Amino acid sequence: QGDSVQLGVYMGSDDEYIALGEANTTFTEIGIAKTPKGPQCYRFSAQDANKHNSELMSESEYELAIDVDGNKTIYELSIPWESLLPDGISPKANSRRGFSFLVNDNDGAGRRGWIEYRSGIGEAKDVRLFGTLKFVK
């Protein structure tokens, strides 16, 4: 009835990782939810505001399936790096990038709370609270 998933990704340049940067550092934040129109993906913010605006993402930018089985909801999301990152930046083997992930609990009357992997998007937008993803391939 309003549950959703949010994820935040921060990429520095190809040879730089700055998750301990300034609190107001811009990062890409995506939200996914099952809506009356079906599964949708919304971009709340983009690290490269010249490339992406806050908007409902085009279905050509992602693949999303949300299945409900009893009291379990399964989210499957695939987004090409080009839809998340500034031009010219891509993950490389052994690079590290900032990451945060949360699941919102909303039974139709507004968000009651959330559970998160690392912080940085739920209570405050702050990349200093992000965890680290290390790309192995």
N, C-alpha and C positions, 0 to 999 in steps of 0.2 A: 504493500500500500504506500510505499514511499522509501523503502530501504534502497540503499545505493552503495556503490564502491567509489572511492576517490583514490587517485594516485598522483604523486608528485615526482618529477624527474628533474634533476639539475645536471647540466653538462657544461663543463668549462671548455676551453679549447681542447684540441686533440691531445695535447701534452700537459694538461692542467686540470686539477680537481680542486674546487674551492667550496666544499660543503661547509667549511668553517669561515665563510665570507661574511658579508654584512647581512643583517636580519632582513633588509628590504631587497636582497638580491632576487631578481626575477627568475622564476622557474616555470616549467610547464606543469599545469594541473588539469587532470582529466577526471570527469565523473561519468559513471555508467549506471544505468537503471533500466528496469522494465517499466515502460510507460504505457498509457492507453494506446499509443501509436506503435507499440512494440519496443524491443530493446533499442536504446539510443545512447549516444556518446556525446558529451558536452565538454568543450574546452573552456575552462574557467579563466585560465591565463596561459600565456605562451612566453617562453624564454625569448623568442624573437617576435616581438609585437609587430614588426614590419612584415613578417611572413604570415602570421596567424593572429586572428582576433578572437576575443571571447565570443563563442558561438556554438550552436549545435553543429557538430561535425558532419560533413558529407558522408554518406554511406560508402562512398568510394575510398575514404581514408582509413577505414577500419573494418574488421570482421568481428561481430559480437553475437553471442548466443547466451541467453539466460533461460535456464530450465528450472522449474519448480517441481519437486518430488516430495509431496507431503510437507514436512516442516524444513526441508532442505532446499536451498537455492544455490544453483551452480552457475557461476559466471565464467565464460570463456571469451577472452579478448585478444585480438591480434591487431597491432598498429605498426605500420612501417616506421622506421626511425625518422624518415623524412617528414612524417606528420607530427613528430614530437620535438625535433631538434632544429636549432638554427642552421642555416645553409653552411655547408662545408664542415660540419661536425658530425662524426659518426663514432660509435664505440669501436675500440680496437682491443685485441687480446691483451690481457693484463692491465687494462685501464680501469680506473675507479670512478664512479659517478654517484651523486647523491640521490637518495630514493626514500620515499615515504608512502605508506599505504594504509587506508582505513576503510572500515565497513560501518555505514551509518544505520542506526536503528530508528525507523520512522514508521509507525503504524497508522499514518494518515493524519495525525494532529501535530505534525512538526517533529523535528529530531529530538529523540529522548536521550540519545547518547551515541557513542561510537566505541569501537575497539580498533586499535591501531598497531601497526608495525612501525616503530619509531614515531616521532612527532614531527611537527612542522607544517601540517595542513589542517588539523582538527580544531585546535584552540587558537593557534596563531600561525600566520604564514611566515615561516622562519627556516631557511635552509640550514642554519646552524644546528637544528635539531634532527635533521635527516640522518638516516643510516647510510651505509655504503654498499653499493653493488660493485662487485669485481667481475669483469667480463673475462671468461677463460678462453673463449674462442672468438 
